Amino acid sequence: MKVNVPKDFIANFFLLTRIVFTRSYIELKKSPSLLLFSLIMSISLWVFVTDNENPNITETFPVSINVQPVNIGPELAVANRLDKVQLRVSTTKEKLESLQSKNFNAFVDLNGIGAREQEVVVRVDVENIRGVKVVEVLPPKVTVNLENLLEKQVNVEYRAIGSPPLGYKLGKIVPQNNVANIAGPASLIGLVQSVAAEINITGLTVSLEQSFNVTPRGTGGSEIQGIAVNPESIFFDIEIIKTDYIKTVPLEINLVGEPSYGYKISGIELSPSVVKISGPINDLQNINSVILESLDIKNRSTSLSKAILIPKNDKFVVLENQVIKATVTIVPIYGSSRTILIPKIIDKLNRSIEFDDDFESIDISVRGPLEIIGQLSINEIKVEIDCSALKSGEHIIAPKITLPSKVSLVSATPNEIKINIAE
């Protein structure tokens, strides 16, 4: 139980202790026999302060603990799974946070108990840590069903898990021992039909001899626990047979030449894009793709589509899709150009037209296929201001810009011009 001590009491206690030790030191010079008394006082003070600063608390350990049977009679066996227990422990907060399940050994002592079902008190030992006390076990007793110990021989079986890689297959699996001895409670022994091993053959490429643990199995292959098997593991001869390997690899194609000036390749499509091939694994393991015959795209300005036959190869056989459709998409390369122009004035009335004082010219940027932009002449760009429908006075008007086919306007600065029309 935790005792709450007022803070002023502790402060006064320390002050009083200081006075006592000061006077004791003076007296020690006169009488060394007081040394033992001072030492006892120091130890008592340390114990008092430690207990108040780090007191014991009682909490439930958050993890359930397995209960093990011990001292089972030589002709008996436990026929049921023992319930787990919860523990309430008393210790400091610091030690409670460091406790682990391995610090507790929960057991039932079956010494002198006969073959029957009964409740047995659970005992718990605290191991590898000091200052921890088990104050309660929940539940305090567990049901233990003791039966007569029986033994018998059963056949050894196996179950293959997984499969070898492509190019290999499983042959025979033969256990080196055909039978095994089992021992356990009479009710459980009657359920066991065989002992079986789970043999993982995933990735195996060679035959081998390997040991596997065997477990008791009932009808339908269900595992029966609480049974001892002798021997616990058995060697099996596992046969792996080499076969032709089947592999799916991507297709590739080589292009000869370059498109015309101003054009580029935007994509290459193969349909289908992969193919299945078959052959010896030693040949196929280094083949990562199948190369098709080359396509000539020299000086082309348009896309190309062609059916191509997969070439024959001595190392593999193509299982399907002998003919491949290859499509090479060729598109124009776009570029841009910039020029400065003064707009042409159109006025059917021949009036006096003046630009704003800040206006000098129009900065025009255009974009289009490189073959057109590269040969674009300034004379092919028309910039006009049509004032025919405007009355006299000041106006703000957008210039009309006419460009060649396939050429688009990016920007025009300024995009509006202030003009003054006089009669």
C-alpha angles and dihedrals in degrees: 000000000000117000116210110219118195115246093232089055091055091047092050090045092055091047091050091047091052091053091047093050092046092053092041090056090055092048092046089065088057098038121024088188088079090066093087091050091051092050092052090049091051093051092047091051092050092050091048094050094043093051092051096045097045108023126178118261130193117228140156112256104240098223125072115238125224116236118222126201116230135184094027113178115256093245096044138078135189109251100189139054110254118236119247119244137218120226131213109205136187118217142110120297090246094055092042090060091052097047118118134187090254089065090071128066109192116187146155118225109224096180110142095004116132133217105294142092114271145144116259128192115252116230124197129200121197110222136194095002134077131212095039121118128185106223099175139014118207112234097016091205134037130200114254120188110200118192136175113279114246131187132199143155123252135180122266115237136170143207120211115222123200125350139260118264122271110291094040137072137190117261123181127336113203125181114222088218117046096192138036135193120242130191132187147102115337094240092053096041088059090059096054116099100169145334116253139191127212106224116198109208096170110139097004114149100166135050114254148168114239140166121237132183114248125214130197113260131196133201110318093019097283115156117248112210128202094049125119117219126203115227097025092201133032132197118242128196106224119196120205117189123204116230137171111293122234117206135175113218134174123254123238133192132197122221122213121211132354132276120258121285110287095026134094141183110261098178148354118211127188120190110228098020096196135041136199117235132182132204146106112326092232089061098039099046091075096044110096099165144003117241118217126207116282126267121219113224098161112152093351120152096179134061121269131216123183140162112237129193116224107245119242119254131195093218100056146016122229108233099196145352097049092172121058127195111221121195124186114191115209120190136175120268110235125220138172137230136194130207139165120229139173111225122244114242117225117193122152091197094058093228127164109270122185130185124227113274092248095054119099108147145330120261107214128191120190135181133204146124111325093237090058098038091049091058098035114135125207088235090065092064116076123195116184139172111203110202097166094109096041126100125225116286138056121329138174110217136174114232118241110237120197119193134185120263116287091017118111132194116249099179144338120202117228097021092188129042129201113224136177120216118200129182 
